[in-house]
Amino acid sequence: MFLHAKHAATHYKTIILVADDTDVLIISLQLSRTIDSQLFIRRGTKVRVRMIDVGKLAAVLGSGVCSALPGLHAWSGCDTVSALASQGKIKALKLVQANDLYLQAFTDLGSSWNVPTDVFNSIQAFTCQLYARNTKIVGANSLRYHMFCAKKGQIKSGQLPPCEDSLMQHTLRANYQAAIWRRSLENLPDVPAPSAGHGWVLDDGGSLKIRWMAGLPAPDVVLNLISCTCRRTCRPSDCSCILNGLKCTVVCKLQGCSNMVQDDAIVAQDANDSDGDSDD
């Protein structure tokens, strides 16, 4: 679409893009100074049409924000990248507008196919302020710990920021999508496979799956201590074990649920203990 728009701009003073997709608006704002024509976006239905003057909107936002929008839009949630729970785009945009470091980080996001360490560190600090506006903490893992302790453990996982591992995978996916958008004017962009270290993996059937984490969610000794408080049944919508991708264990309140782990070694040991008691 934008490649054709740039070509049409050599012959026409006004270009109208017909699209209701937010992605098109975001890319238009970033490219508003590159396409040498007055750019409009036509949205709505036959009976209710809205024309957006991309140039005027870009002037209001400023060139810095427009350059950061592809990275911010991808990172805060789009068609291919998930959004963080309860963290909206307006809140994220206001935070970026108020901090030059964050503005630069999202401007750099998608500039290359890799995420530089300094960019990720800035985005990690941005994430911390997104969840705790006045915090001085700049590490996602540290903030998760402090928020958990402040609530004495009475906090849902969706209220906590993602851990550093998950945040990195999320940022890799956002960087990949933003990199594609930033190459909208290239005829044949050289795009690597999303499974080549960009936050996705291929399953055994060859289907693309999200790589939520590169490592384990916690050490095995900790995972064995996690428990739920379900009373009648463990359901995916309520059970903290299922929500975190874990099996229920003997320390959970409800025993014998469908999500219960069966440890053959423990069963065998119990059987041996019983035999030994009978002999006595």
C-alpha positions as CSV (number, residue, x, y, z in Angstrom):
1,M,0.0,0.0,0.0
2,F,2.7,2.5,1.0
3,L,5.0,1.6,-1.8
4,H,2.2,2.3,-4.3
5,A,1.4,5.6,-2.4
6,K,5.0,6.8,-2.7
7,H,5.0,6.0,-6.4
8,A,1.6,7.8,-6.9
9,A,3.0,10.8,-5.0
10,T,5.3,11.5,-8.0
11,H,2.2,12.2,-10.1
12,Y,-0.5,13.3,-7.7
13,K,-0.6,16.0,-5.0
14,T,-3.1,14.2,-2.8
15,I,-3.1,10.6,-1.9
16,I,-6.1,8.9,-0.1
17,L,-5.6,5.6,1.6
18,V,-8.8,3.6,2.3
19,A,-8.3,1.6,5.5
20,D,-9.8,1.2,8.9
21,D,-6.8,-0.6,10.3
22,T,-4.9,1.2,13.0
23,D,-1.6,-0.2,11.7
24,V,-2.1,1.8,8.5
25,L,-2.6,5.0,10.5
26,I,0.6,4.4,12.5
27,I,2.7,3.7,9.5
28,S,1.2,6.7,7.7
29,L,2.3,9.0,10.5
30,Q,5.8,7.6,10.5
31,L,6.1,8.0,6.7
32,S,4.2,11.4,6.5
33,R,7.4,13.3,5.7
34,T,8.7,10.6,3.3
35,I,5.8,10.6,1.0
36,D,5.8,13.9,-0.9
37,S,2.0,14.4,-1.2
38,Q,-0.8,15.4,1.1
39,L,-1.9,12.2,2.7
40,F,-5.4,11.3,3.9
41,I,-6.9,8.1,5.3
42,R,-10.5,7.4,4.5
43,R,-12.3,5.4,7.3
44,G,-15.8,4.4,8.1
45,T,-18.8,3.1,6.1
46,K,-20.7,4.3,3.0
47,V,-23.1,6.4,5.2
48,R,-20.5,7.6,7.7
49,V,-17.1,8.6,6.2
50,R,-14.2,10.1,8.2
51,M,-11.2,11.6,6.5
52,I,-8.0,11.9,8.6
53,D,-5.4,14.4,7.5
54,V,-2.2,12.5,8.3
55,G,0.0,15.6,7.8
56,K,-2.0,17.7,10.4
57,L,-2.1,14.9,12.9
58,A,1.7,14.3,12.5
59,A,2.3,18.0,13.1
60,V,0.4,17.9,16.3
61,L,2.1,14.8,17.6
62,G,5.6,15.9,16.5
63,S,8.2,14.0,14.4
64,G,9.7,12.4,17.4
65,V,6.5,10.7,18.5
66,C,5.6,9.7,15.0
67,S,9.0,8.0,14.6
68,A,8.4,6.1,17.9
69,L,4.8,5.0,17.1
70,P,5.6,1.8,15.1
71,G,7.7,0.4,17.9
72,L,5.2,1.5,20.6
73,H,2.2,0.3,18.8
74,A,3.7,-3.1,18.2
75,W,5.0,-3.4,21.8
76,S,1.7,-2.3,23.4
77,G,-0.4,-4.8,21.4
78,C,-1.3,-5.3,17.7
79,D,-2.6,-8.1,15.5
80,T,0.6,-10.1,15.8
81,V,1.9,-9.1,19.3
82,S,-0.1,-9.6,22.5
83,A,-0.8,-6.7,24.9
84,L,0.2,-6.5,28.6
85,A,-2.8,-7.1,30.9
86,S,-4.5,-3.9,32.0
87,Q,-1.9,-1.6,30.3
88,G,-3.6,0.5,27.6
89,K,-2.0,2.4,24.7
90,I,-2.9,5.9,25.9
91,K,-1.1,5.3,29.2
92,A,1.9,4.0,27.4
93,L,1.9,6.9,24.9
94,K,1.7,9.5,27.7
95,L,4.7,7.9,29.4
96,V,6.7,7.9,26.2
97,Q,5.9,11.6,25.5
98,A,7.1,12.5,29.0
99,N,10.5,10.7,28.8
100,D,13.1,11.2,26.0
101,L,14.9,8.0,26.9
102,Y,11.7,5.9,26.3
103,L,10.9,7.9,23.2
104,Q,14.4,7.0,21.8
105,A,14.0,3.4,22.8
106,F,10.8,2.9,20.8
107,T,12.2,5.0,17.9
108,D,15.1,2.4,17.8
109,L,12.7,-0.6,18.1
110,G,12.5,-2.1,14.7
111,S,15.4,-0.3,13.2
112,S,17.2,-3.6,13.0
113,W,16.2,-7.2,13.4
114,N,17.9,-7.5,16.8
115,V,17.1,-5.7,20.0
116,P,20.2,-3.9,21.4
117,T,20.9,-4.3,25.1
118,D,20.5,-0.6,25.8
119,V,17.2,-0.5,24.0
120,F,15.9,-3.5,26.1
121,N,17.1,-1.9,29.3
122,S,15.2,1.3,28.5
123,I,12.1,-0.7,27.7
124,Q,12.4,-2.7,30.9
125,A,12.6,0.6,32.9
126,F,9.6,1.8,30.9
127,T,7.7,-1.4,31.8
128,C,8.4,-0.8,35.5
129,Q,7.0,2.7,35.3
130,L,4.0,1.4,33.4
131,Y,3.1,-0.8,36.3
132,A,4.3,1.5,39.1
133,R,4.4,5.1,37.9
134,N,6.7,6.6,40.6
135,T,9.0,3.6,41.1
136,K,12.8,4.0,40.9
137,I,13.2,0.3,40.1
138,V,14.3,-0.4,36.6
139,G,14.4,-4.2,36.6
140,A,11.2,-6.2,35.8
141,N,12.1,-9.1,38.2
142,S,12.9,-6.8,41.0
143,L,9.6,-4.9,40.6
144,R,7.7,-8.2,40.5
145,Y,9.3,-9.2,43.8
146,H,8.6,-5.8,45.5
147,M,4.9,-5.7,44.3
148,F,4.4,-9.3,45.4
149,C,5.8,-8.5,48.9
150,A,3.8,-5.3,49.2
151,K,0.6,-7.2,48.6
152,K,1.8,-10.0,50.9
153,G,1.2,-12.5,48.1
154,Q,-2.4,-11.5,47.6
155,I,-2.0,-10.3,44.0
156,K,-3.0,-11.9,40.7
157,S,-0.3,-12.7,38.2
158,G,-1.9,-10.4,35.6
159,Q,-1.4,-7.5,38.0
160,L,2.4,-8.0,38.0
161,P,4.7,-7.0,35.2
162,P,6.1,-9.8,33.0
163,C,9.4,-11.3,34.2
164,E,12.6,-10.2,32.4
165,D,12.7,-13.4,30.3
166,S,9.0,-13.0,29.1
167,L,9.5,-9.3,28.6
168,M,12.5,-10.0,26.3
169,Q,10.5,-12.5,24.2
170,H,7.6,-9.9,24.0
171,T,10.0,-7.2,22.9
172,L,11.6,-9.4,20.3
173,R,8.2,-10.0,18.8
174,A,7.4,-6.3,18.8
175,N,10.8,-5.5,17.3
176,Y,10.1,-8.0,14.5
177,Q,6.7,-6.5,13.7
178,A,8.0,-2.9,13.9
179,A,10.9,-3.8,11.6
180,I,8.5,-5.0,9.0
181,W,6.5,-1.8,9.2
182,R,9.5,0.4,9.0
183,R,10.4,-1.3,5.7
184,S,7.0,-0.5,4.1
185,L,8.7,1.4,1.3
186,E,11.0,-1.4,0.4
187,N,10.0,-3.4,-2.7
188,L,11.5,-6.7,-1.6
189,P,12.5,-6.5,2.1
190,D,14.8,-9.2,3.4
191,V,12.7,-10.5,6.3
192,P,14.1,-13.3,8.4
193,A,11.9,-16.2,9.7
194,P,10.0,-15.2,12.9
195,S,11.2,-18.4,14.5
196,A,14.8,-17.4,14.0
197,G,15.2,-15.9,17.5
198,H,12.4,-13.3,17.2
199,G,10.0,-14.6,19.9
200,W,8.3,-17.4,18.1
201,V,9.1,-21.1,17.7
202,L,7.9,-23.9,15.4
203,D,6.1,-26.9,17.0
204,D,6.5,-30.5,15.9
205,G,3.9,-30.0,13.2
206,G,5.6,-26.9,11.8
207,S,3.1,-24.4,13.1
208,L,4.2,-21.1,14.5
209,K,3.8,-20.8,18.2
210,I,4.6,-17.9,20.7
211,R,7.7,-18.4,22.7
212,W,6.6,-17.1,26.1
213,M,9.8,-17.8,27.9
214,A,13.3,-19.0,27.0
215,G,13.9,-20.6,30.4
216,L,11.8,-22.1,33.2
217,P,9.2,-20.0,35.0
218,A,11.0,-20.9,38.3
219,P,13.4,-23.4,39.8
220,D,12.0,-26.9,40.2
221,V,12.1,-26.6,43.9
222,V,9.8,-23.6,43.8
223,L,7.5,-25.1,41.2
224,N,6.9,-28.0,43.5
225,L,5.7,-25.6,46.3
226,I,3.2,-23.7,44.2
227,S,-0.4,-24.6,45.0
228,C,-3.9,-23.5,44.3
229,T,-6.9,-23.1,46.6
230,C,-9.6,-24.5,44.4
231,R,-12.4,-26.2,46.3
232,R,-14.6,-28.1,43.9
233,T,-12.8,-28.3,40.6
234,C,-9.7,-26.8,39.0
235,R,-10.8,-24.8,36.0
236,P,-8.6,-22.9,33.5
237,S,-10.3,-19.6,34.3
238,D,-9.7,-19.8,38.1
239,C,-7.0,-22.3,39.0
240,S,-3.6,-20.5,39.6
241,C,-1.7,-23.7,38.7
242,I,-3.4,-24.0,35.3
243,L,-3.1,-20.3,34.6
244,N,0.7,-20.6,35.1
245,G,1.0,-23.7,33.0
246,L,1.6,-26.0,36.0
247,K,0.2,-29.3,37.3
248,C,-1.5,-29.4,40.7
249,T,0.4,-31.2,43.4
250,V,-0.2,-32.7,46.9
251,V,0.2,-29.2,48.5
252,C,-2.9,-28.0,46.6
253,K,-6.2,-27.7,48.6
254,L,-8.2,-29.9,46.2
255,Q,-6.8,-33.4,45.8
256,G,-7.6,-35.7,42.8
257,C,-8.5,-33.0,40.3
258,S,-8.1,-33.5,36.5
259,N,-4.9,-31.3,36.6
260,M,-3.3,-33.4,39.4
261,V,0.2,-34.6,38.8
262,Q,0.8,-38.3,39.1
263,D,4.3,-39.0,40.4
264,D,4.9,-42.7,39.7
265,A,8.0,-42.6,41.9
266,I,6.1,-41.4,44.9
267,V,3.3,-44.0,44.3
268,A,5.9,-46.8,44.1
269,Q,7.6,-45.6,47.3
270,D,4.3,-45.5,49.1
271,A,3.6,-49.0,48.0
272,N,7.0,-50.2,49.2
273,D,6.5,-48.5,52.6
274,S,3.1,-50.2,52.9
275,D,4.7,-53.6,52.2
276,G,7.3,-52.9,54.8
277,D,4.8,-52.0,57.4
278,S,2.9,-55.2,56.7
279,D,6.0,-57.4,57.3
280,D,6.5,-55.8,60.7
